[in-house]
Amino acid sequence: MGRQVEASHFCIHLRHDLHQCVIFDRNAPDARLIGIEYITTEERFLSLPEDEKRLWHSHHYEVKSGVLAAPGVPELAEHSYFTDLVTTYGKTFHTWQYDRDDFPYGIPQLMMGLTQDGQADEDLIRNRDRRLGISTAHKRASRADIPTPEVATGANSWEGGRTVQTRLEEMDFRR
């Protein structure tokens, strides 16, 4: 929660239960590729092993709060898309900690999603809204009719006070 970054996702619907996204630091010709996200359905999430579930976050709050946006997409289409996305789960790794370094040092880091009011950096949201000409408050109000799903057990594991993270480990290998 001590670090938040803006992330622009470009996704394809690979199959009925899986989207894959590349993540950039912004939507611009000179944007830096900073990570990936896989998005799956609740049904598929529920079938995952418990250790795998710990890597995934829910999208219910990000959708309902208006924090997620699809700039340039007509409001009706955006609403329809987010009605589907609200029940999904994402696994996100950032490969470039661009808020810390000007080069993609280190190993990929598991990222979490916002899950409740008071977590988002309000200055970050305000600046993004101003730059993109959108209103998070308006998006939140327009999504009030989208049902809020129960979060599946196992998602958002950091809410319990502990989380998992990647680390670099040297090991022997066979030739």
N, C-alpha and C positions, 0 to 999 in steps of 0.2 A: 504493500500500500504506500510505501515511501517513494515509489517511482511510478509515474504514469506518463505514457507517451501516446501521441496520436498515431493511428495506424489506418492506412487506406487499404482495404481488401479488394482483390479482384478474383472472383470465384467462378468456378464452373460446377454444374450439377453433374457429377460423374456417373451416378446411378441413383436409383430411388432412395437409397439410404446413406448417400455420401456426397458431400461437396468437398472440393479442395480449393484452397485459396492461397495466392501469393500475397504477401503483405509488404507495402511500401510505406515510407515515412510520410508521404504526401502524394497527391495526385498531380504530378508535374513531370515534364520530360526529363528532368535531372533527378528524379526521385531515387532514393536508395532502397534497394531490396533488403528488408529487415527481418523477414520470417515467413512462416507458413502457418496455416490453420486448416485442420480437418474438421468438418461439421457433419454430425450424424443425427439420425432420428432418435427419438426417445426409445422406440422399440429396440433398435440396435444397441443403444447405450445400455439398456437393461440387461442385454445378453452378454455384456463384456465381463471378463474376470474382475474381481474386486480390486486387484492391484492396478489394473488398467484404468478403472473408473476414477482413481485418484488423480489422474492426469487431465481430466475433463472438467469443464465448467458449463454451467447452464447459461442460456441466453435470455431467460425470462425477464430479468431486471433490465438488461441493456436494451431490449426491445421496448418494454413498457415505459421506461423512463424517458425515452426519446433520445438517449445518448447515441444509439446506432442510427445512422442516417444514410440515405442513398441520394446524394445531391444530384440534381438534374433529372431524377426519375419522377414522373408525374405522381402526385399524392395518392391517387387511387391505386396505381400499380405498386407503389412503395408500401401502402397499407396491406395489400394482399400478400406481398412478399414477407412482410414482418409478421403477419398472422400465421404463416407457416413456420417462420424462423423461431418464434417464441417458444416452441416445444422442443427445440434442438439443443444439442450439446457440442461444444467445441474443444479441441486440443490444439493449443497454440504454442509454438516455439519461436522465439526471436533469435536470430543468428547474428544480429548487429545491434548492440546496445548504443544506439546513435545519440542518446542523451548523455552518454559518458565519454565516448571516443569518436574520433573522426575516421576510424578504420574498424572493420569487423573482427576485432580481437575476441579470443576466448571461445568457449563452447556454447552451443545453443542453450537458452534459458527458457524454462517453462513459464508461461505467462498465465495470469488469472484474469477473470472477467469481473466487472463490477456486479455486486449482488444486492446492494441496498443504498438508499439515500445516505448522503453524508460521506461517501467514499470518493466520489469524483472530485478532481481538482477543478473548482469552479472557474478559475482564471483560464485554464486550458479549454474548457467548454465554451466560455464566453468568446475567447479569441477565435476558436474554430467557427462558431456560429457567425461571428462578424465577417470573417474571411470568406466563408461559403455562402453568406446571405441566407442562413436558415435560423430557425428558432427551436431549440431543444424543448422549451416549455410548450410551444405549439404542437410539436410532434408528440409530446407526452399526452396532451389533451386529446389529440386526434386518435390516439391509440387506446383510449380508455375503454372502448368497446371490445378490445381483444381480450379474450379470457386469459387469466393468469394461471398457468399450470402449477401443479405441485412439483417441487424440485425432487428428482429421483435420488434415492439414497446412494451415496458414493460420490456424487458430483460436488464440486466446490469444497474439496477436502480441507483447504486452508482455513475455512470458517471454524474448524475445530481447534485452531491454534497451532497446528503443525502442517507442514507441507512437504512435498517431495521435490527434488531438483536434480538436474544432471550434474555429473562430475567427471573429470578426466581421470582415468585409471589405466595404469600401465599393466600389461599382462603378457604372458608368453603366448606364442601362436605356433601352429604346426605348419610346416612347409609342404 
